[in-house]
Amino acid sequence: MNIALRTAPLPAVNWSHDAKMVSLVRRTAAKDCNPDEFDLFVSVARELNLNPLRKQIYAFVFDKADPERRNMSLVIGIDGGRAIAARTGNYRPDDREPDWVFKDELKCPLTNPNGIEKCTVGVWHRPTRSDPFERIVHTVYWEEFAPLVTKGDDSDYEWVDTGEFWPDSNRPKKKKQLKEGRSAALRLDPGKKQWIRSGRNQIAKCAEMGALRKGWPEDLSRVVVEEETHRAEAILDGDYSELTPSELVAKGEADARLEKIGGPSVLALFAGSLESVPVGKFADRVLEHTATMEPAKVADWMDGNRPALNEFWAHNKTDCLELKKTLEARAAGGVAA
């Protein structure tokens, strides 16, 4: 029995011109969009020639229940970036696996389970079809892309009334806050589970998108993949919330004001009382405080101030590593540096 094999490619279907497919996109990939947001989503998808049904482009709507804070973000999947580059005829995927750099001193179950310092990914590019392919590489660092938040475990929070009401339903607004006696720690955002489960893959996507933008700047200069947006969504202020562009501006202005008054500070326990110490002076303050302590007391201080040390790590990795080495030596009964 002879079986005829299809050799010609399947005909391309333009989803945005098919009423049934557009309706399907509306119910699935863009189910949270209002009519104006959906029109914008479809327009951008058409312009980039990406198919949301293939997970090439996404619409994320934040703060859906709050009209004043509601915000839609459009991002593409890594497959969407590859598709845009492939259409030029001058793209070839890399034949090497991502190059990750791991360091034991960076390992932390909460913030960096694999101890990743950086990742480099390459793609093959040629200026024209008559030119040979050349490899373009891009490197990204874990500390610049991992979505870190200062947050407690889910059981550490409770819902409390804000005293305000939702205008559409008149139901009371509530917010999550830490229970009395509970503390927060710097960690990977629990809402971004893929960074916890497969951090190597997530950071590699960020590196690959950077390489794609280098090779195809006219096509991809204004485009980001979802993984690249996660860092901007994290606020190191005790909890997690999504940032709109205007909120990012406000945060930048707040950071500028902090710099004028000496910069950010770290809250830690010294001699039974809390002190807010500027980041630039934190290591010196800790070394001075622990200089004459017994080893067991140094270990107790480290345990009791773990959130403060984690916060200091977020601000200054190098100084925190040196401080950690000295405190561990003191806790072990070594020579105080």
KAMO-V61350 format. One record per residue. PSI is psi as a letter, one per 30 degrees, with the letter a starting at -180 (NA if undefined). OMEGA is omega in whole degrees, 0 to 359 (* if undefined). NEAR is the number of other C-alpha atoms within 10 Angstrom. Layout:
BEGIN
PSI|OMEGA|NEAR, PSI|OMEGA|NEAR
END
This chain:
BEGIN
k|179|3, k|180|4, k|179|5, k|180|6, k|178|6, k|178|7, f|180|6, k|179|6, l|177|6, k|180|7, k|180|6, k|179|6, k|178|9, j|186|13, e|186|20, f|177|19, g|181|10, j|186|11, e|181|10, e|180|11, e|177|15, e|178|18, e|179|13, e|177|15, e|181|19, e|183|18, f|186|12, d|187|12, f|183|17, h|187|21, f|182|14, f|184|17, k|169|20, l|185|13, e|180|10, e|179|8, e|180|18, e|177|18, e|179|12, e|180|15, e|180|22, e|180|23, e|180|13, e|179|14, e|178|19, e|182|15, e|181|8, f|182|19, h|180|19, l|184|25, j|180|19, f|179|23, f|175|15, g|179|11, h|177|14, f|180|22, k|185|26, l|170|21, j|178|21, k|178|16, j|181|17, l|179|17, h|184|15, e|185|15, f|183|10, j|183|12, e|183|9, e|182|8, f|183|14, k|184|12, k|177|18, k|176|19, k|177|15, k|178|18, l|180|20, l|172|22, l|180|21, e|177|20, e|176|17, e|177|22, e|178|24, e|181|18, e|179|16, e|179|19, e|184|22, e|182|14, f|180|10, f|183|14, g|183|13, g|182|19, k|172|23, k|181|16, l|181|13, k|178|16, g|179|9, l|176|9, l|178|10, k|179|19, j|178|14, k|173|18, k|182|14, k|176|14, k|182|11, e|184|10, f|178|10, f|182|16, k|176|15, k|182|14, e|184|12, e|189|15, f|185|24, i|188|20, e|182|17, f|182|18, h|181|20, k|173|22, e|183|19, l|180|21, k|178|23, k|180|22, k|179|26, l|170|25, l|179|24, k|186|19, k|172|26, k|182|19, e|177|15, l|182|11, f|177|12, f|181|8, l|175|10, l|176|11, k|173|16, k|184|15, k|175|15, k|180|18, l|177|18, k|182|19, k|175|19, l|182|20, k|181|17, e|185|21, f|181|16, f|184|14, f|182|19, k|182|26, j|181|26, k|178|28, l|172|26, j|191|22, l|174|24, l|174|20, l|181|12, e|182|10, f|180|9, f|186|16, l|174|18, l|179|13, k|180|12, l|179|12, k|177|11, f|184|11, f|178|8, l|183|11, k|176|13, k|185|12, f|184|11, e|184|8, f|183|7, g|176|9, k|182|10, k|175|13, k|178|14, l|177|15, l|178|10, k|174|14, l|181|15, k|174|19, l|180|13, k|179|9, f|178|6, l|182|12, l|179|15, l|180|19, l|177|22, k|183|25, l|171|23, k|183|24, j|179|25, f|179|18, f|179|11, i|189|14, f|181|11, f|177|15, f|179|23, e|185|22, e|185|11, i|182|12, e|180|20, e|180|21, e|182|15, e|182|19, f|178|27, e|178|25, e|179|24, e|180|26, e|181|24, e|180|27, e|176|26, e|178|26, e|178|23, e|179|27, e|177|19, e|183|17, e|185|24, i|185|19, e|181|14, f|182|9, f|191|15, g|186|18, f|182|13, g|186|8, k|176|16, l|173|19, l|185|23, e|184|19, f|180|24, f|181|21, f|188|16, e|182|18, e|182|16, f|182|17, f|183|17, k|177|20, k|181|20, i|182|17, g|177|13, f|178|15, l|182|18, k|171|17, l|179|13, k|180|16, k|168|19, l|178|18, e|179|12, e|178|10, e|175|12, e|177|15, e|180|12, e|179|13, e|178|14, e|178|12, e|177|12, e|178|12, e|179|13, e|178|12, e|177|13, e|180|13, e|181|11, f|182|9, g|175|9, g|175|11, l|180|13, l|182|15, l|179|19, k|180|20, j|182|18, l|183|20, k|178|14, k|176|15, h|175|8, g|180|7, l|180|7, k|176|11, k|174|13, j|186|13, k|176|17, k|183|17, e|182|18, f|181|17, g|187|11, e|182|22, e|180|19, e|181|12, e|180|13, e|180|18, e|178|16, e|184|11, e|185|14, g|187|21, e|184|15, g|182|12, l|170|15, l|182|13, e|181|20, e|180|13, e|178|14, e|179|22, e|178|19, e|180|11, e|179|21, e|180|19, e|182|11, f|182|13, g|180|16, e|178|15, e|179|21, e|179|20, e|177|23, e|179|20, e|177|23, e|177|23, e|181|17, e|182|17, e|187|16, j|184|12, e|186|14, e|181|10, e|180|14, e|178|19, e|178|15, e|178|11, e|180|20, e|180|16, e|181|12, e|180|18, e|178|24, e|177|16, e|179|17, e|179|24, f|180|22, f|180|14, g|180|13, a|180|12, k|178|10, k|181|16, NA|*|11
END
